[in-house]
């Protein structure tokens, strides 16, 4: 991307270039740092010329107070202008505003109306988000698993990785669709190939069910897995090791077999296997307990970007397990996991701020981390409620602002707009 050329065109009044710059600065790019202030400035120029994308981005800025003074009413006006041009994402954000009641009177019926209208325009990410909203049952409305499955099916058919994973969960539990463990396994396998880490864990659950279902073709499934593992397939070795770690057969887990297969996969560089093998060494499951070796495997996986391993390594530094106690080391690894949206690391960073360990003590900063983690971690929710009651309204407002900044960092790092679903955020 020739940024100088785009800037020159935008400065000359080119609406398309102004909208492009608004997008680049709003999301960031490999060679451009995210700057919501500049995004708002360029978006205002393009929005004045009626550009739908700029109207939506400017609406996002007003909705969150990025680069402009927060004004949810103005945000709704801008979303509506963009929506009238058929901008599906603006339609979805308009639905979000009606769901939250920010900038407009809360109206769940209208929220779903705009969400469905956005979905009808057609885009896998919108279909996925609408499915999530039906699953959540926003605003006290009843959850509708059948409709959730319908939209997940559409998104999945277009290759949406997370939709495949979530659809697998519905098939596994028979939630909104007839229970089908084999179909769930197929979906999770596909999602795992597309990079959804959680799908690997779900695959183990599906495999376990198939192996214990007397009416399934489980024998053939397991034999194929064994054959692939013995032929050196690291993915099969990891899956087999994880299976033995969590179940292993009718007599329960077989930690010796688990550690053996995980070691084979870990030696081939499987980051997930390295993480689980670190757990085995830390807890003495199937191997002699060895904290130093556990640290070695955690580090290998952490350096490959596995958030769980990064968090575990941070906790080892925090507690002095296998390494000297080191708050700076703990913060370093917790922050790497936090940037991937890993809730336990958010919680622990909040605790470090609250205790003044490795950071200058700050209840406001602590609350910001607890806010992001609270939908996922019970202790974070308890900490959030406690600090919210103890702090002034101005301090709570500051913490909410910091939480938005932290969420933006996660979004910028992962490219996932709902990495932390602590609020029903605007479409980017």
Beta strands, then each sheet from edge to edge (+ up, - down):
end
